[in-house]
């Protein structure tokens, strides 16, 4: 199991929308789970951080092989989650590209998905 950490800069005042996205995901877990299974990875953990005036979302991703994940979403069979997620990205993600933080070692090798 491979692990990645994404550091995503958010637009100011995004915390409430982060909470709303996660609440949606928890109450409709089958939708994001279906999309992530198709793509070949899943969100293991999500963290929020505020440094001075900057807000960040950290997402720990897990995959059997990141070299085999879906990169062209044209073949994705989307669920109602897609609309919610794309709205979140449009409203909350800062224009800068996210950072893919280098993983050094992962102690937890479990392949599990829980909300």
Secondary structure, DSSP 8 states (H G I E B T S, - for coil): -EEEEEEEEE-TT-HHHHHHHHHHHHHTHHHHHHHHHHHT-EEEEEEEEEETTEEEEEEEEEES-GGGS---GGG----HHHHHHHHHHHHHB-SS--EEE-----S--------
